[in-house]
């Protein structure tokens, strides 16, 4: 049990470090919001805090919106992050392990 928890903590730290390196770059996000509602957006990663990260997206009529997501959501597969330049997932090992 403790080994599984320490492995998950290491994954969350890895996600955080990777996203800190991606700050200021474009990401594609696919988020499962529950009840069969899936949101797909593309935006710029503006901030990566200790427990969450913030993505700024373009909305209708030139408005900007900010969305925040937790690293745990990436770990559990509720949020999938993709590099839009090469269409490759940022965390393919997590997606394979979850599936």
Secondary structure, 3 states (H helix, E strand, C coil): CHHHHHHHHHHHHHHHHHHHHCCCCEEEEEEECCCCCEEEEEEEEEEECCCEEEEEEECHHHCEEEEEEEHHHHHHCCEEEEECCCCEECCHHHHHHHC
